[in-house]
Amino acid sequence: MTRDEGNQAVTATEDGYRPGYELVAEQILRLIAESELRPGDRMPTENELAARLGTSRSMVREAVKILSAIGRVRAQKGRGLYVADDEGMLGSSRWGGFFLPTDLDHVYMLFEFRRVQETAASRLAATHATPAELRTMAAAAETCRQGHVTGEAALFDRGDEEFHLAIAAASHNQFLVAAVREARRLQHQSNIIGMHGAVGGHAREAVQEHAAILRAIKEGDPETAAQATATHLDNTLEDYRHEIQRRLFG
């Protein structure tokens, strides 16, 4: 079932109405994965994609804009569409795979990866964090809390991003900083496409979990900081699982 909002087709799905270009973006990502296209490979043209996916060229063009913005597709004027040459650690061909934001197995594996990296970062931060870095973490946690209290999702997301990256920075390990940043970048892709507008029921608990992580780091307790981080990430993943169950079974 579809309806129009302005010039954009909107499709009714089990999780409510979604713009058609989001669904087409998902289909293009699946096509890339199923065709085993690698970074740098040429993709079908907009017309070919529209015919293959049973949609309009304008809808494909809007979907391509999304995929270009998140670094999955590159449009070259006069030359066509290409799978982006993603230099990120997890998106690169040297990792032997192509992260698909709508593949739930990929999302679960990404959370496992985040758990390993971020518990290590928290453990190190509890030992190495400077007073300035602690203030940065506290400010980010407060931004996140304000976003929850006011219902401003963008503010909550910004605070959450800054909090996790501040902990990574306080580890004083640049490899961990790069790994945490990259994993969160890929999760952001899942939030934009695969789980658009769906995740957030864990926000209140997340604010409390941030406070527990920050407290342990301030107290210089590496193991408690690592455990608090693991609990936070496990609960965030459970939020994803709950939403997936809701979509599948109502």
C-alpha positions in Angstrom: 0.0 0.0 0.0 1.4 3.4 -0.9 0.5 7.0 -0.6 2.2 10.3 -1.6 3.8 12.9 0.7 4.8 15.8 -1.6 6.5 14.2 -4.5 7.8 11.2 -2.6 6.0 7.8 -2.6 5.5 6.4 0.8 5.0 2.7 1.5 3.1 1.0 4.3 5.3 -1.6 6.0 4.8 -3.5 9.2 6.7 -0.8 11.1 4.6 2.1 9.7 4.9 4.3 6.6 8.4 4.7 5.1 9.5 6.7 2.2 9.9 4.6 -0.9 13.5 5.7 -1.5 14.5 4.2 1.8 13.1 0.8 0.7 14.8 1.2 -2.7 18.1 2.0 -0.9 17.8 -1.3 1.0 17.1 -3.1 -2.3 20.2 -1.6 -3.9 22.4 -2.7 -1.0 21.0 -6.2 -1.2 21.7 -6.2 -5.0 25.3 -5.1 -4.4 25.8 -7.9 -1.9 24.0 -10.6 -3.9 25.9 -9.7 -7.1 29.2 -9.8 -5.0 30.2 -6.4 -6.3 33.3 -5.0 -4.6 34.5 -1.4 -3.9 35.3 0.2 -7.3 33.0 -2.1 -9.3 30.6 -0.5 -11.7 26.9 -0.8 -10.9 23.9 -0.9 -13.1 22.7 2.4 -14.4 19.8 4.3 -12.7 17.5 3.1 -15.6 18.7 -0.5 -15.2 18.2 -0.4 -11.4 14.7 1.1 -11.8 13.7 -1.7 -14.2 15.2 -4.5 -12.1 13.7 -3.2 -8.9 10.3 -2.3 -10.4 10.4 1.3 -9.5 10.9 4.7 -11.1 14.2 6.3 -12.0 13.5 9.3 -9.7 13.0 6.9 -6.8 16.3 5.3 -7.6 18.0 8.7 -7.8 16.8 9.6 -4.3 18.0 6.2 -3.0 21.4 6.8 -4.6 21.6 10.1 -2.8 21.2 8.4 0.6 23.8 5.7 -0.3 26.2 8.3 -1.5 25.8 10.3 1.7 26.7 7.3 3.8 29.6 6.3 1.6 28.2 3.1 0.0 27.8 4.3 -3.6 29.8 6.8 -5.7 28.1 8.6 -8.6 30.6 9.8 -11.3 29.1 12.4 -13.7 29.1 11.0 -17.2 30.5 7.6 -16.1 27.8 6.0 -14.0 27.4 4.5 -10.5 30.2 2.6 -8.6 30.4 0.8 -5.4 32.3 3.3 -3.2 36.0 2.8 -2.5 35.4 2.7 1.2 38.7 3.1 3.0 37.1 2.4 6.4 38.5 -0.6 8.1 35.3 -2.6 8.2 34.0 -1.6 4.8 37.1 -2.4 2.9 37.6 -5.5 0.8 40.6 -6.4 2.9 38.2 -7.5 5.6 36.8 -10.1 3.3 33.2 -8.8 3.2 30.8 -6.0 2.5 28.8 -4.7 5.5 25.1 -4.8 4.7 23.2 -2.5 7.1 20.0 -4.5 6.6 21.5 -7.9 7.2 20.7 -8.7 10.8 23.6 -11.2 11.2 25.9 -8.3 10.2 24.3 -6.0 12.7 24.7 -8.6 15.5 28.4 -9.2 14.5 29.0 -5.5 14.6 27.7 -5.3 18.2 30.0 -8.2 19.1 32.9 -6.2 17.6 31.8 -3.1 19.5 31.7 -5.0 22.8 35.3 -6.2 22.4 36.6 -2.7 21.4 34.7 -0.6 23.8 35.2 -2.7 26.9 38.9 -2.5 26.2 38.7 1.3 25.7 36.7 1.7 29.0 39.2 -0.4 30.9 42.1 1.8 29.6 40.2 5.0 30.1 39.8 4.2 33.8 43.6 4.1 34.0 44.6 6.9 31.7 41.8 9.5 31.5 42.9 13.0 32.3 40.7 15.6 34.2 39.9 17.3 30.9 38.9 14.0 29.3 36.6 13.2 32.2 34.9 16.6 31.8 34.4 15.8 28.1 32.8 12.5 29.0 30.6 14.1 31.6 29.4 16.9 29.2 28.6 14.3 26.5 26.6 12.2 29.0 24.7 15.3 30.1 23.9 16.2 26.4 22.6 12.6 26.0 20.5 13.0 29.1 19.0 16.3 28.0 18.1 14.8 24.7 16.2 12.0 26.4 14.4 14.4 28.9 13.4 16.8 26.1 12.6 14.1 23.6 15.1 15.5 21.1 16.4 12.4 19.4 19.1 14.3 17.5 20.5 15.7 20.7 20.4 12.3 22.4 22.2 10.7 19.4 24.9 13.5 19.4 25.5 13.0 23.1 25.7 9.3 22.8 28.2 9.6 19.9 30.4 12.1 21.8 30.3 10.0 25.0 31.5 6.8 23.3 34.2 8.5 21.3 35.4 10.4 24.4 35.9 7.2 26.2 37.9 5.8 23.2 40.0 9.0 23.2 40.7 8.6 26.9 42.1 5.1 26.3 45.1 6.9 24.7 45.2 4.1 22.1 44.8 5.5 18.6 44.0 2.0 17.2 41.0 1.7 19.6 39.9 5.2 18.7 39.9 4.3 15.0 38.1 1.0 15.6 35.4 2.5 17.8 34.8 5.3 15.4 34.5 3.0 12.4 32.1 0.6 14.1 29.9 3.4 15.2 29.9 4.7 11.6 28.6 1.4 10.3 26.0 1.2 13.0 24.9 4.7 12.0 24.3 3.2 8.5 22.0 0.6 10.0 20.1 3.2 11.9 19.6 5.3 8.8 18.4 2.5 6.5 17.9 -0.9 8.2 16.4 0.3 11.4 15.3 3.8 10.4 13.2 5.5 13.1 12.8 2.3 15.1 15.4 2.1 17.8 15.1 4.2 21.0 13.2 2.3 23.6 16.4 1.9 25.6 17.1 5.6 25.9 16.2 6.0 29.6 18.3 3.0 30.6 21.1 4.2 28.3 21.4 7.4 30.2 21.7 5.5 33.5 24.2 3.1 32.0 26.3 6.0 30.7 26.4 7.4 34.3 27.6 4.0 35.6 30.4 3.8 33.0 31.5 7.4 33.8 31.4 6.8 37.5 33.7 3.7 37.2 36.1 5.5 35.0 36.2 8.5 37.4 36.9 6.1 40.3 39.7 4.5 38.3 38.1 1.0 38.4 39.0 -0.7 35.1 37.0 -3.9 35.6 33.9 -2.2 36.7 34.1 0.3 33.8 34.5 -2.6 31.3 31.6 -4.5 32.8 29.4 -1.4 32.8 30.2 -0.9 29.1 29.5 -4.5 28.3 26.1 -4.3 30.0 25.3 -1.1 28.1 26.1 -2.6 24.7 24.3 -5.9 25.6 21.2 -3.9 26.5 21.4 -1.8 23.3 21.6 -5.0 21.3 18.6 -6.4 23.1 16.8 -3.2 22.1 17.5 -4.1 18.5 16.4 -7.7 19.0 13.2 -6.5 20.6 12.4 -4.2 17.7 13.2 -7.0 15.2 10.8 -9.4 17.0 8.1 -6.7 16.9 8.6 -6.2 13.2 8.5 -10.0 12.5 5.7 -11.0 14.8 3.8 -7.9 15.6 
